[in-house]
Amino acid sequence: MKSFLVNLIVFFYCLISIQSLIFEIPGDSTKCFSEEFPPDTLIKGKYKSFSYLPRTDFAIHDPREQMLYQKSAIAKGNFAFTTENPGTYRFCFTTSNTQRGPRRNRQMTQKISFTYFSGQSAIDYDKIIDSEQLTPIEGELKRIDGLIQEITSTMSYMKEREETMRNTNESTNSRVLWFSLLSILTLLITGFWQVYYLKNYFHKQKII
């Protein structure tokens, strides 16, 4: 029973680490998909375009907008990288209409298949079992150990993010409080000055 529950947890955790999409992009346009990853996360993926027109380029950008991967005029291919910086990574497909003449204005779309795996779901444990000559049980234990480490790392990353956001909110709330107090003080000073000015003015005009 315990083995079944462990396998079930592993299955669902790996399932949410896999993204598989089939979509269409009009000519002369860009479509991006983004996801946030913690540092030191393995990302693997594959892509395929279903026609040679319109021409389609593929690029991956890190949270600092640096290009990690680029491929022009894609047909199909694979990519793999390990994240260095935590944050949002973007996977972008860009189509360009290369037709000339009367057919230039013809609206064309590109159909694309895109799949990527992150974390433990990107690791090929069958190869590890073969290369290290592990038994099936040892291989399963290794996979579960890797999954536990990934969950721990992800929870630690989420905790750091929560602390950063809380500190930012506290700093913002403190600034808002001081700004409100300063605004009230400014209004009070302005009000007293107006009363003082009007009182002197009325005295000079002998109104009061």
N, C-alpha and C positions, 0 to 999 in steps of 0.2 A: 504493500500500500504506500509506504514511504517512497519507494522507488518510483511508483507511478506519479505521485504528487511532485516529486523533484523533476521528473521528465516533463510534466505538464507545465511547471513554472518555467523551465528552460525553454520549452517550445514557445510559450506566449511571449517571453522576454525577447527571444530571437526574432519572433514574428514582427514585433514593433520596431525592430532594428533593420527591417527590410522595406524598401520602397520600390514599387514596380508600377510604371505608368506607360500608357499608350495614348498619344495625343496628336493633334494636328496644329501646324503653325502656318498662317498665311505668308505669302511672299513678302520680302522686305520688312520683316518684323523680328522682334526678340521675345523669347519666353524664358523666364528664369524660375527655378525652384530653389528654395532656401531652407536650411535647417541648422539648428544650433548644435555644436558638438563641443565636448570638453577637450582639453589637451591630450595628446598621446593616444588618440583614437584612430584605429585603422579603418580606412574607407576604401572599398573596392566597388567597381561598377562596370556596366557595359551599356552600349547604346547602338542603335541601328536606325538608319533612314531607309524608307521603303521605295524611294525613287531618286534619280540623280538631279531632278529639277523640282523646286528651286534649290540652288546650292545652299548647303547648311553647314555652319561652323559651330563648334562646341568649345566652351571654355569654363574653367572652374576658378572662382575667386575666393580668397581667404577673407577673414574679417577686416583686414587692413587694405582690402581691395587690390592685393597683389595677385597676379595671375599664376596659379599653380599648374595649370594644364591647358593646352590649346591644341585644337585639331581643326584644320580647314577642309572643306568639302568632304564631310564625313560620309562613309557608307556604313561601316560598323567598326567597333573597336572596344577596347577595355582600358581602364585606368585604375590606379591604386596609389594611395598616399596616406601618410600618417599626419594627423593634425598637430601643429606646433602651438598655435595660439587658440585659446578658447574663444568662442563666439559663433557668429552666423556665417556659414559658407554658402556660396551661390553657384548653382549649376545652370549655365545659360546656353540656349540654342538660338542662333541668329540665321535667318534665311535672307538670301539676296537673289533677286530675279536677274538672271544672266541672259535672258532672251533679248534679241534686238529686232528692230523693225516693227511691223504691224502687230506681231504677237507679244510685244513688250508689255502692253496694257492688259494682257490676259491674266486674270486672277488665278494664281496657282497656290496650292497648299502642300505642305510636306508632312507626311505621317512619320512619327518617330516612336520607337520603343526605348524606354530608359529605365534601368534598374540599378539600384545601388544598395550595398550592404554596409553596416557600420558595426564596429566593435567585434564581439565574439562571433556574430553571424558572418563576418568577413573572413574568418580564419578557417582554413581547410584542415579540419582535424583528421581526416582520413590520411592525408599526406604525412601529418605528424606521427600518426600511429604507425604507418609503414616505415618512415625514416628512423624512428626511435625504437621500432620493433616492440611496441606495447601490446598488451593483451586488450581485448575489447573493454574489460572492466577498468583497466588502467587508463585507457583512452577516454572513457566516460568520466572517470574521476578528474582527469586533467581538464576536460571541457567544463565540468561543473566548477572546478577551482578557478578557472579563467573567468567564468560567468560571475562568480562571487566577487572576485577582484574588480571586475568591471562595475558591478552594482555598487560596491563600496566606493570606488573612484567617482562614479556618477553622483552618489549621495553627497560625497565630500564637496564636489564641484557645485552642486545645488545649494549646499549650506553656505559656501563662500559667496555665491551670488546673492543669496538671501541677506547675508550680513552686509554686503556692499550696498544693496538696495535699501536696507534699513538705515544704514549710516547716511546714505544720500537723502532719504526722506527726512531723517532727523535734522540734518543740516539745512534742508530746504524749509522745514517747519520753523527752525530757529531763525532763519533769515526773514521769513514771512512775519514772525512775531515782532522782531526788531523793526522791520519796515512799518508794521502797523503802529507800534509805539511812537516811532519817529513821525509818522503821518499825523497822529493825534497831537503830539507835541507841537508840530508845525502849525496845525490848525488853531491850537490854543494861543500860541504866540501871535499868530496873525490876527486872531479875534481881539486879544488885549491891545495890540497895536492900533487896530481900527477904532476901538473904543477910545483910546487915549488921543488919537488924532482928531476924531470927531468932537471930543470934549473940548480940546484946545481951540478947535475951529469955531465952535459955538461961543466960547468965551470971547474970542477975538471979535466975533461979529456981534457980541453983546445980545445974543439970542437967549442965553441962560445966564 
